[in-house]
Amino acid sequence: MFNNKLSKILGSDRLKKNVPLAPHTTFGIGGSAQLFYKAKTSKELIKAIKAAHKLKIPYFILGGGSNILVADRGLAGLVVKVQSSKFKVQSYKIFAEAGVPLTKLVEIAQEHSLSGLECCIGIPGTVGGAVAGNAGAKNQWINQCIKSVTILDKSGKIINLKKDDCQFGYRSSCLRDNSSKIILKAIFELKRENPKIIKEKTNKFLEARSNQPKEKSAGSIFKNPANDSAGRLIDAAGLKGKRVGEAQISPQHANFIINLGRAKAKDVLALIKLAQGRVREKFGVELELEIQLIGFN
Ligand SMILES: Cc1cc2nc3c(=O)[nH]c(=O)nc-3n(C[C@H](O)[C@H](O)[C@H](O)COP(=O)(O)OP(=O)(O)OC[C@H]3O[C@@H](n4cnc5c(N)ncnc54)[C@H](O)[C@@H]3O)c2cc1C
């Protein structure tokens, strides 16, 4: 069995079987991973991916689980949770491994009077997830201060990509297909700034965030269509507060679906389909998912 071979490589005490994924997501939803491994260093991350390739085991890279909906039936194959968390500050640059929490990265920048990451304040997840999805807020994105990204490619090579090679777009990059390019670390190039000004900028982003729902969610479900907002369209379609099971379109912000307690992925999916259908019917607009559906057909 591939499990035995994999546990020889990764360690039988470290490779876990049938691990519920719900606690590893901000939605608190999802079935179990057939195999689960926490990569605590970049070396362990590389080892796990190379082993999965060698043994032809399908795998999924999990950061903070804050931008995904995992299917109720769970995931076959291996889930690698990235927890590599080294970082280094050199002059106006920060080198951060993929598993560094994004909130920590913002904190480090503030401590060193470095500006450029203020838009990431309050965004959950890891550096890897944020870089892959080009996280940001209010038309400011993390890619604006990325200098380069080090990845592990399909053939097992470690490659340094310049910012322009990453094809960053609105919540997208060529690094977000979750199997062919694994982010190991990134270098952020920031600007020295007066701490008072950094604090002011940060507070503006925090303020904008203060009206977001506090319940379990995965943040914005849909991307905003050009010159409009997904939340406004869903609200205008009469769906604010709509419930399926214990999933609900937030009464506070219609682009958030919240887990009221024991929501199932199928409930969230039903609300996603309902919102897409109603908005298409009423306004002729196709809502595109911002979150990723994992383990569905
Ligand atoms: C309350 C709330 C508010 C939010 N607000 C915002 C916001 O303002 N702006 C915003 O942009 N997002 C927001 N989000 C969404 C989410 O936090 C971000 O998209 C975050 O950057 C995802 O990071 P993660 O580590 O949780 O990724 P995950 O959800 O774990 O993974 C997302 C994708 O990235 C891939 N990935 C993760 N790590 C790596 C890696 N090392 N290499 C390659 N691929 C990788 C995964 O395979 C997956 O495809 C919010 C979420 C919540 C819950």
The ligand as an ORCA input file, in Angstrom:
! r2SCAN-3c Opt
* xyz 0 1
  C     -12.910     36.574      7.689
  C     -12.110     36.497      6.413
  C     -11.730     37.662      5.790
  C     -10.984     37.601      4.602
  N     -10.620     38.779      3.994
  C      -9.878     38.735      2.873
  C      -9.459     39.944      2.235
  O      -9.745     41.048      2.681
  N      -8.692     39.856      1.121
  C      -8.323     38.635      0.585
  O      -7.616     38.613     -0.420
  N      -8.729     37.482      1.146
  C      -9.484     37.493      2.276
  N      -9.881     36.314      2.855
  C      -9.590     35.047      2.201
  C      -8.276     34.365      2.660
  O      -7.959     34.715      3.985
  C      -7.091     34.696      1.753
  O      -7.383     34.343      0.432
  C      -5.809     33.996      2.222
  O      -4.731     34.597      1.569
  C      -5.797     32.499      1.948
  O      -4.629     31.954      2.560
  P      -4.616     30.500      3.203
  O      -3.255     30.225      3.681
  O      -5.704     30.353      4.190
  O      -4.930     29.602      1.917
  P      -5.788     28.257      1.846
  O      -7.222     28.589      1.997
  O      -5.219     27.226      2.729
  O      -5.509     27.847      0.335
  C      -5.978     28.637     -0.736
  C      -5.298     28.185     -2.042
  O      -3.910     28.507     -1.979
  C      -3.149     27.313     -2.186
  N      -1.934     27.381     -1.381
  C      -1.820     27.584     -0.040
  N      -0.530     27.553      0.313
  C       0.198     27.315     -0.810
  C       1.580     27.147     -1.097
  N       2.524     27.208     -0.142
  N       1.948     26.902     -2.390
  C       1.020     26.816     -3.382
  N      -0.310     26.964     -3.160
  C      -0.707     27.208     -1.893
  C      -4.052     26.172     -1.753
  O      -3.648     24.943     -2.324
  C      -5.366     26.669     -2.257
  O      -5.459     26.414     -3.629
  C     -10.631     36.345      4.046
  C     -11.003     35.159      4.700
  C     -11.740     35.238      5.880
  C     -12.112     33.972      6.581
*
